[in-house]
Structures are given as C-alpha cells and as structure tokens.
C-alpha cells in the first residue's frame, strides 16, 4: 500500500476524498490500517463550524477508530504487524503541571488526535504507539469502534465514584448518555435515564433501563418517588441543555454528586443555593485515561455493551459527507460509523 484514501474536511465547506502518499512511521509510532471510525458529537459540531481555528485549512477528522497494525516505527516493541487495535487519541506534553501531577489526559497543552492532528477517516493513520491498545480475540473491528465513546462513559462513572446499590440518574439518552447508563449499571447502581426522544426512549427500554420523559413527567418528583424521597446519589448531566442542568440539583440526594459530562455552547446558569443546602458535589469529567480504555475494551469483549443495538448506521468512506449531513435532525440514529476498510484480516 503506497497511498491511503483519506477524507479531508475543509471548514466552511465539505469533505473531499483524496489519495495521500504513505510515509513510514517515525520512531515510537505505528501506522494503522483503519477498519471503522465512528462519527462523534464533536465531529458533528466541527462539521457545523465549531473549532475551525484548530483545524487549519483542512483536516482528516475521526478519532473513534479501530484497525490493524500495518507498519511499525523504530523503538516500538509492544506491537506486531497484523495486531488488531484501537487508538486512545490523546497526545500530552509530559512537562506541564497537569502532566507532572499525573493527569496527562487533561494536559494543559493537550493535542486531540483527529482534531488537532489528522485522524481516522483514512485508510491509514499514523499515531504514537503509546496511544494504542490491543484488542482481544472475539471483538469485531466494527464493535471496537465503540471503545472510545465507551471509555468516555467509564471515565465519567469513575469520576462520579458510583458504588453498588446507589441510585443514578442520567440526563440525556444519546450515545454517551446510554453508555454512561451501561457503565453505571456495571458498577452496581440502579439507573434511570431522562430523555425526550421517542426513538431513544424505546432503545433505553430495550436495554433494560427505567426511563423518564421530562416532556410528560416531573423528573424530580418521579426520582423522589422511586427512591423513597432520597433522590439520586449520582446525577450525570449529558444533555448540554439548561433544562437538564436545572434538573440536576432538584433530583440530587443530600450529599449527592453531580457529574457534568456535556459541553455547553453558551455559559449556563447554575442554581448554587442547592449546593450549599444539600452539600452537593459538582464534578467535571473530560475524556479518559488508559484504565478507562482497558475497562471499555473488557465491557465490549464481555458483551456488556450491545454494539448491534447502538450502531444504527454504517456508511462507506465515499459517502462521509452525506453521513454527516444525514445526522442533522435524525431522531433515530444513535451511533453512526464510517466503514473505511471494513473487517481487515
């Protein structure tokens, strides 16, 4: 393979498919033949004009990628040609105060691969070997494209210190919200999901979760009734809406923990009195660490994540622009994948 077909996105325009000459990976790098790459909510925001300053004139997007090791640079001993892998797309500086404190995933100079550098919507992706995780036997590359968003959910649940027997409310039943619900259930919690979309509500029920539709029911009153007047021990705000954020303090138990997962397009207002009155905790959660990736891989390998239910659309690389456009206003789509090279041997 001397060239790789890659989908370049130009801010303010669209995608173009181009053949890019391949170079050998550098020291400490590996080149991966990409099988599948998911479309993230962040990718969609970029498609609609966000973060243009981070892309330059054009960028190969994509970071929810799975594939096979195709070439290995000098100094890499942990991988062999043909290994099936996923990428944890974070590159930290190693020298800032956050890195020195051991928090490399929130490095003060963090580069997100697939946004700040070219990414996985390409037949070949060269990345630092330290960002790559092995896949066990039995996971298809298609299912493995869910590892990255599942790792987000694992990190969120770990940040929330979810414990067995606790009551958890997830506000927002999109892809990350449902994965948070799954991860919280695996941690032993009783999980309820708040969502208004009928298609998502049907999936939430199919996956075995209780659901509340805030357009029809009072979320706080329902949770209080479900918990004997206690409220939710942990609340995950995944909707990114002011109404969702408003609900967090109303449903939280005394000394409850509120984990903010969503990114807000504008600064929201926060009802701070309840943090004082109930001694609540407000916890931020961003991306993931290596242990979250390991946990996500294990959950998918063990069948805890129903990949078939969550992957609702798969499109070829040539149709990537239409795939992005089709997600606008789609109430039925959950996780959309781009099939770059498919199930590689």
Steps between C-alpha positions, in 0.01 A plus 500: 500500500663822381204734533208535740159634410421773752198721563614861539259749656532868409341734756204676349483251217475119484701179474720400208651154453866506399785251456782586740853356459604288797821553694656254744404562864761688701673387816244402763215497247282240332288521187153350523281382214164634612200269488224717648482848650198644682355847460521677836280785616812717497555410134145615429563833676812545286298419187269788595780752551634449852875485580606621155805667656632154598469347154707726278402510134378140507511191718439126494258464790410185693622355830264209585712264293580130488742322269806284445869582544644553151849636566721547807756771570830463681491452875155336505507156661142447620334448163528268202376531145137392481414576863143621539487828692319816598640849555474714815532829311677722756851639472633674813810714542629323814645821646209723607375504863203275414728240340746516788211438739410186304199647321630465145149459355429863590843626404512878478644463149291199399472410133193302405584270210243535225434866586838664563666246269369287213286210612327175421276571201782361288615160382820550702565693820846549655491558876732478802519137612433607859145596397414153364321217682486134400165337431427151632376224274127501435444874462420603144656820373147631453416452868844629602415839347286544814801474734577873499150621596467213748826613660349848538212341692733289715695812595179689583380221728839472666506877559154473654620226740190295423463219755284186517145568614502871420225673305622667181321734262642563153359814337521457123462167319729553202798274426711618794203514737403140425861386535521681835184317607654166398826575683313612812291182496820297471623685811197364686271803495124524441483717189227722356535702178322828425435554126235662281566330164259212437751293298758532773242421767418177317868403493542590867216262583639230273830519688319446829507848655217694663431822315341837575373729225530855638256628239229289668616435856660698782854359517566608859166374632541169318853444635394591851215249480733230359754555781267540798558876518879475494583603144786392275837431659672584171363710213668509159417806290553392139233707322689829471169683550416757765189301596715193559741693717209649694373151578828381650468680833128427531547122467824462697501344845661669799876486438428380149759521223426682175729409210502741208577309181342728240669791327283813500494731195444797732571551869200363692357629825542281809271495804773516765276515808429125481873427507510672836167364627563134413881505514516388138815433298548630145745284304641558153583205274706530184617227259670195660813336634667174400313301766170624358599364159588165653164491677312595183673227298411243768134611508466462123686168502266371774188609312404761758467756220241399239686620192230377262239713678716812521644501146208620292676606179813399306611697192794457262780756503385636163168602657641671809357841415150358459542304825578820693217693334257217568556525874344847511161468663512121497310373802564135427879495449706401801857422391601544137819336372706561189619173349847590383643159417260268685596185689867472414669159528 
